[in-house]
Amino acid sequence: MAETLSEQILRENKAVFDAMIGHRFVEDIKADRLPKDVFDRYLVFEGAFVDTAISIFAFAAAKARTITQKRWLVGVLDALANQQIAYFEKTFAERGIEPEGFDTSIPEVATFRDGMLEISRDGGYLDTVAAMFAAEWMYWTWSKEAASQLISDPLLKEWVDLHAHEDFAAQARWLKSELDHAGERMSPDERSRLSGIFGRVQALEIAFHDAPYF
């Protein structure tokens, strides 16, 4: 049986993917030792990116070719705007975090934000799918493992559970399916190009998850 596009992508990017799901940030969560100040900075950085993700998926919806794709992406946009953003608003209030007091222009955060936005803005529909598959397959992979561990911070536990939930898993699997379906009729060069996007995003994610420790 021929290798699917997602299988090729994961095989070719195994080293960088494994580096991200084994990142210190992930290991600290699994060991229930993530410092409060690190999580606070992460929340601000990630909250700012979720706002950018709305634009990223909006580009994908604009470039999608079928109404089925557009309907799914409208649902993603709704979840981002009305579930994930709401989580950050609630969490900032409960933890007394003032996002304006944090510098989200540091290179590791800005480069991730700008790099992801550039992929979706300047690339085609599948470029965004490959980029967000990189981000969401990664989050789902480590979160479903971390969710079974003791996490004493209830707001961190909620964040992990959000990414281990079946709704998020369905989103990650949908992105995978979109790539696999398109990959059946794709040239080897185009498959390799999309695989490169996946790898680029993992590298950006690693630097982004380094940033809260600075």
C-alpha positions as CSV (number, residue, x, y, z in Angstrom):
1,M,0.0,0.0,0.0
2,A,1.3,3.4,-1.0
3,E,2.5,5.7,1.8
4,T,0.0,8.5,2.5
5,L,1.1,12.1,2.5
6,S,0.7,12.4,6.3
7,E,2.8,9.2,6.8
8,Q,5.5,10.6,4.6
9,I,5.5,14.0,6.4
10,L,5.7,12.3,9.8
11,R,8.4,10.0,8.7
12,E,10.5,12.7,7.1
13,N,10.1,15.0,10.1
14,K,10.4,12.5,12.9
15,A,13.5,14.0,14.5
16,V,12.1,17.5,14.8
17,F,8.6,16.3,15.8
18,D,10.1,14.1,18.5
19,A,12.2,17.0,19.7
20,M,9.0,19.1,20.1
21,I,6.9,16.5,21.9
22,G,9.9,15.9,24.1
23,H,10.4,19.6,24.8
24,R,11.2,20.7,28.4
25,F,7.9,22.5,28.5
26,V,6.0,19.2,27.8
27,E,8.2,17.2,30.1
28,D,7.7,19.7,32.9
29,I,3.9,19.5,32.5
30,K,4.0,15.7,32.6
31,A,6.1,15.8,35.7
32,D,3.9,18.4,37.3
33,R,6.8,20.8,37.8
34,L,6.1,23.6,35.3
35,P,6.9,26.8,37.1
36,K,4.0,29.2,37.5
37,D,5.9,32.1,35.9
38,V,6.7,30.0,32.9
39,F,3.1,29.0,32.4
40,D,2.0,32.6,32.9
41,R,4.3,33.8,30.1
42,Y,3.3,30.9,27.9
43,L,-0.4,31.8,28.4
44,V,0.2,35.4,27.2
45,F,2.3,34.2,24.2
46,E,-0.1,31.5,23.2
47,G,-3.2,33.7,23.8
48,A,-1.7,36.2,21.4
49,F,-1.1,33.5,18.8
50,V,-4.7,32.1,19.1
51,D,-5.8,35.5,17.9
52,T,-3.5,35.1,14.9
53,A,-4.8,31.6,14.3
54,I,-8.2,33.1,13.6
55,S,-6.6,35.0,10.7
56,I,-4.7,31.9,9.6
57,F,-7.9,29.7,9.4
58,A,-9.8,32.6,7.8
59,F,-7.2,32.6,4.9
60,A,-7.7,28.8,4.7
61,A,-11.5,29.2,4.5
62,A,-11.1,31.9,1.8
63,K,-8.9,29.6,-0.3
64,A,-10.9,26.3,0.3
65,R,-12.4,24.8,-2.8
66,T,-15.5,23.1,-1.5
67,I,-18.4,24.0,0.7
68,T,-17.6,21.0,3.0
69,Q,-14.1,22.4,3.6
70,K,-15.5,25.9,4.2
71,R,-18.2,24.6,6.7
72,W,-15.5,22.7,8.7
73,L,-13.3,25.8,8.8
74,V,-16.1,28.0,9.9
75,G,-16.5,25.6,12.8
76,V,-12.8,25.9,13.6
77,L,-13.1,29.7,13.6
78,D,-16.1,29.6,16.0
79,A,-14.1,27.3,18.4
80,L,-11.1,29.6,18.3
81,A,-13.1,32.8,18.9
82,N,-15.7,31.5,21.4
83,Q,-13.9,28.7,23.2
84,Q,-10.1,29.1,23.2
85,I,-10.2,33.0,23.4
86,A,-12.7,32.6,26.2
87,Y,-10.3,30.3,28.1
88,F,-7.6,32.9,28.0
89,E,-9.9,35.7,29.1
90,K,-11.0,33.6,32.1
91,T,-7.5,32.4,32.9
92,F,-5.9,35.8,32.7
93,A,-8.6,37.1,35.1
94,E,-8.2,34.2,37.6
95,R,-4.4,34.4,37.6
96,G,-4.3,38.2,37.7
97,I,-2.3,38.3,34.4
98,E,-2.1,41.6,32.5
99,P,-1.1,40.6,29.0
100,E,0.0,44.2,28.2
101,G,2.8,43.8,30.7
102,F,4.5,41.0,28.7
103,D,6.7,41.5,25.6
104,T,5.2,39.4,22.8
105,S,7.6,41.0,20.3
106,I,10.6,38.9,21.4
107,P,12.1,37.0,18.3
108,E,10.9,33.5,19.3
109,V,7.3,34.6,19.7
110,A,7.2,37.1,16.8
111,T,9.0,34.8,14.3
112,F,6.5,32.0,15.1
113,R,3.5,34.3,14.7
114,D,4.8,36.0,11.5
115,G,6.0,32.7,10.0
116,M,2.7,31.0,10.5
117,L,0.8,34.0,9.1
118,E,3.1,34.2,6.1
119,I,2.4,30.6,5.2
120,S,-1.3,31.1,5.3
121,R,-1.3,34.5,3.6
122,D,1.1,33.8,0.8
123,G,0.6,30.1,0.3
124,G,-2.3,28.0,-1.0
125,Y,-5.0,26.2,1.0
126,L,-2.9,23.1,1.5
127,D,0.0,25.2,2.8
128,T,-2.1,26.2,5.7
129,V,-3.4,22.7,6.2
130,A,0.2,21.4,6.4
131,A,1.2,24.1,8.9
132,M,-1.8,23.6,11.2
133,F,-1.5,19.9,10.9
134,A,2.1,20.3,12.3
135,A,0.8,22.4,15.2
136,E,-2.3,20.5,16.1
137,W,-1.0,16.9,15.6
138,M,1.8,17.9,17.8
139,Y,-0.4,19.4,20.5
140,W,-2.8,16.4,20.4
141,T,0.1,13.9,20.6
142,W,1.6,15.2,23.8
143,S,-1.6,16.4,25.4
144,K,-3.3,13.0,25.3
145,E,-0.3,11.6,27.1
146,A,0.0,14.4,29.6
147,A,-3.8,14.2,30.4
148,S,-3.3,10.9,32.1
149,Q,-0.7,12.4,34.5
150,L,-1.2,14.3,37.7
151,I,-1.4,18.1,37.0
152,S,-2.0,20.0,40.2
153,D,-2.7,23.4,38.6
154,P,-6.4,23.3,37.6
155,L,-6.0,25.9,34.8
156,L,-3.1,24.0,33.3
157,K,-5.0,20.8,33.6
158,E,-7.9,22.4,31.7
159,W,-5.6,23.6,29.0
160,V,-4.1,20.1,28.5
161,D,-7.6,18.5,28.6
162,L,-8.8,20.9,25.9
163,H,-6.1,19.6,23.6
164,A,-6.7,16.0,24.5
165,H,-10.5,16.2,24.0
166,E,-12.1,14.4,21.2
167,D,-13.2,17.7,19.6
168,F,-9.5,18.7,19.2
169,A,-8.5,15.2,18.1
170,A,-11.2,15.4,15.4
171,Q,-9.7,18.6,14.2
172,A,-6.2,17.1,14.0
173,R,-7.5,14.1,12.2
174,W,-9.4,16.3,9.7
175,L,-6.2,18.1,8.8
176,K,-4.5,14.8,8.4
177,S,-7.3,13.5,6.1
178,E,-7.2,16.6,4.0
179,L,-3.5,16.1,3.3
180,D,-3.9,12.4,2.6
181,H,-6.8,13.0,0.2
182,A,-4.9,15.7,-1.7
183,G,-1.7,13.6,-1.6
184,E,-3.2,10.9,-3.7
185,R,-3.0,13.1,-6.8
186,M,0.1,15.1,-5.9
187,S,3.5,15.2,-7.5
188,P,6.6,14.0,-5.4
189,D,7.9,17.6,-5.5
190,E,4.7,19.0,-4.1
191,R,4.6,16.4,-1.4
192,S,8.1,17.2,-0.4
193,R,7.3,20.9,-0.3
194,L,4.4,20.4,2.1
195,S,6.6,18.1,4.2
196,G,9.1,21.0,4.4
197,I,6.3,23.3,5.7
198,F,5.6,20.8,8.5
199,G,9.2,20.6,9.5
200,R,9.5,24.4,9.4
201,V,6.6,24.8,11.7
202,Q,7.9,22.2,14.2
203,A,11.2,24.2,14.4
204,L,9.2,27.4,15.0
205,E,7.2,25.6,17.7
206,I,10.4,24.5,19.5
207,A,11.7,28.1,19.7
208,F,8.2,29.4,20.7
209,H,8.1,26.9,23.6
210,D,11.6,27.9,24.7
211,A,10.5,31.5,25.0
212,P,8.5,31.2,28.3
213,Y,11.7,30.1,30.1
214,F,13.6,33.3,29.2
